[in-house]
Amino acid sequence: MTTQQITIRSDRDTDYKFTYKGEEVVLGAGKIISIADGLEHVVLPTTAMKIMNNLIVIKDDVKKK
């Protein structure tokens, strides 16, 4: 099984925190990060996002009703 690099881009006005290989990672507002070994070790908290091929675009937090 071949793992593909993924890119995560933040379209948020605030920093976004997620977990990678058990460590907390901060993706700064408006920043981009690439992860060489795909999503296998990535945990993304619930948020609005758009997924296109190997790009994940992080949007604003989902509003609670």
Buried (B, 14 or more C-beta within 10 A) or exposed (E): EEEEEBBBBBBBEEEBEBEBEEEEBEBEEEBEBEBEEBBEEBEBEEBEBEEEEBEBBBEEEEEEE
